[in-house]
Amino acid sequence: MRRNNLRPIRILFAAAAAIGLLTLLGSQLAASAEDQQGANAAPAGGPVDLALGKQAFEGHCSTCHGIDGSGGDGPDLRGIVTLLGTENVENIVRRGVPGTEMPSFAGAEGNEVADVVAYVATLTAVASETVQGDPQHGQALYARLGCSSCHIVDGQGGVIGPELTRVGSMRGAAFLRKQLLTPGAELPHQGVIGGDRGRFTIGLMFKAVTKDGQTIEGIRMTQDTFGIVLKDVNGHFHALANADLASLEKEPGKSFMPSYQSALSSAELDDLVAYLASLKGTK
């Protein structure tokens, strides 16, 4: 299915998610004291850290809500803290929004949720990041480096890596630069895995060895109690049952994407970041 055919669905989802926020607020206000205590189980303490909140938002939230919080697949968050209040927004982040793609971040540690919500509260006053470099030169570099063999832009390209059509709306320049220099070092998270309080790391690589001696390395696409699905470097999917595996190991920090730390000059890196930042797509 072409991406633009999903547009009406996305509009409906964004509206439903916004309504879901208000609906969840009503249920939260009526929750018992015991339930409220469970929702805020993660320990808090000390002042919020806006820098850490910004980093967490760009890494985990901006994919759906936009780098400036103006919305995308998820609703516009600008002004939401003023509308609903800090405590209620923190509870929404911890619980998620049932019936939507907004996950629970119940496994967040310490002040992480408070940091993110404090940052979200500033989004109405956040200016766009200054981007150095020439996006046209960056586009030529993108083609020369063969990035399209793994990534889709405007319906064209490979499917091994994430789609980049709207990456400039979803990620900040600093985040994009970091991914080019150290891919795999800082991966986004989404929700939780079953009853595990740990968060699901998107794009995490695994190496699986089957009992008959086959080795499969790939990006985890999904995982449950019974098995795991990996996508290999050729874009092929492998559904592996735990019962058939001799071993399954995480490979944190590893990525199919190469580092451009030594492959690009500082100016070329600026140009490539400028090109990626210019990819805004259409809402």
Residue pairs with C-beta under 8 A, 6 or more apart in sequence:
2 155
3 155
3 163
3 165
4 282
7 282
10 72
10 73
13 73
13 100
13 101
14 71
14 72
14 73
14 74
14 75
15 75
16 99
16 100
17 74
17 75
17 97
17 100
17 101
17 102
18 75
18 76
20 97
20 98
20 99
20 100
20 102
21 75
21 80
21 84
21 92
21 97
22 84
24 92
24 95
24 97
24 98
25 84
25 88
25 92
28 36
28 39
28 88
28 91
28 92
28 95
29 88
31 39
36 91
39 91
39 94
39 95
40 90
40 91
40 94
41 106
42 94
42 106
42 108
42 109
42 110
42 112
42 113
43 110
44 110
44 111
44 114
45 110
45 111
46 111
48 111
48 114
48 115
48 118
49 111
49 115
50 115
50 118
50 119
50 122
52 112
52 115
53 114
53 115
53 116
53 117
53 118
53 119
53 120
54 119
56 112
56 115
56 116
56 119
57 69
57 116
57 119
57 120
58 67
58 171
58 172
58 174
58 175
59 175
59 186
59 187
59 188
59 189
60 105
60 116
60 188
60 189
60 190
61 116
62 170
62 171
62 172
63 72
63 73
63 170
63 171
63 188
64 72
64 73
64 74
64 101
64 102
65 71
65 72
65 74
65 75
65 76
65 77
66 72
66 76
66 169
66 170
67 168
67 169
67 170
67 171
67 172
68 78
68 123
68 126
68 128
69 76
69 77
69 78
69 120
69 123
69 126
70 76
70 78
71 77
71 283
72 166
72 169
72 170
72 283
73 101
74 101
74 102
77 120
77 123
78 123
78 124
79 124
80 89
80 120
81 89
81 117
81 120
81 121
82 121
84 92
86 117
86 118
86 121
89 117
89 120
90 113
90 114
90 117
92 102
93 105
93 108
93 113
93 116
93 117
94 104
94 105
94 106
94 108
94 113
95 104
95 106
96 102
96 103
96 104
96 105
96 191
103 190
103 191
103 192
104 191
104 192
105 112
105 113
105 189
105 191
105 199
106 192
106 197
107 192
107 196
107 197
107 198
107 199
108 199
129 172
129 173
129 174
129 277
130 173
131 173
131 273
131 274
131 277
132 270
132 273
132 274
133 267
133 269
133 270
133 271
133 272
133 273
133 274
133 275
134 270
134 271
134 274
135 271
135 274
135 275
135 277
135 278
136 275
137 268
137 271
137 275
138 271
138 272
138 273
138 274
138 275
138 276
138 278
139 275
141 264
141 268
141 271
141 272
141 275
142 148
142 272
142 275
142 276
145 260
145 263
145 272
147 157
148 156
148 157
148 158
149 157
149 158
149 160
150 157
150 158
150 159
150 160
150 161
150 256
150 257
151 157
151 158
151 160
151 161
151 162
151 163
151 164
152 158
152 159
152 163
152 164
152 165
153 163
153 164
153 165
153 279
154 165
154 281
155 165
157 164
158 235
159 235
160 231
160 233
160 234
160 235
160 256
161 256
161 257
162 203
164 276
164 279
165 279
165 281
166 279
166 280
166 281
167 176
167 276
167 277
167 279
168 276
168 277
168 278
168 279
168 280
168 281
169 279
169 280
169 281
169 283
171 179
171 276
173 273
173 274
173 277
175 186
176 273
176 276
176 277
177 269
177 273
178 185
178 186
179 186
179 257
180 259
180 260
180 264
180 269
180 272
180 273
181 259
181 260
181 261
181 269
182 259
182 261
183 255
183 257
183 258
183 259
184 203
184 205
184 252
184 253
184 254
184 255
184 257
185 253
187 201
187 202
187 203
187 204
188 201
188 202
188 203
189 199
189 200
189 201
189 202
190 199
190 200
190 202
191 199
191 200
192 198
192 199
192 200
193 200
193 223
193 224
194 224
194 225
200 223
201 220
203 219
203 220
203 255
204 219
204 220
204 250
204 251
204 252
205 217
205 218
205 219
205 220
205 250
205 251
205 254
205 255
205 256
206 217
206 218
206 219
206 220
206 228
206 230
206 248
206 249
206 250
206 251
207 215
207 216
207 217
207 247
207 248
207 249
207 251
208 215
208 216
208 217
208 228
208 230
208 238
208 240
208 245
208 247
208 248
208 249
209 215
209 216
209 245
209 246
209 247
209 248
210 216
210 240
210 244
210 245
210 246
211 244
211 245
211 246
216 230
216 232
216 238
216 240
217 230
217 232
217 233
217 251
218 230
218 231
218 232
218 233
218 238
219 230
219 231
219 256
220 228
220 229
220 230
221 229
221 230
221 231
221 237
222 228
222 229
223 229
225 242
226 241
226 242
227 239
227 240
227 241
227 242
228 240
228 242
228 248
229 237
229 238
229 239
229 240
230 237
230 238
230 240
231 237
231 238
232 238
233 256
240 248
242 248
260 269
260 272
264 272
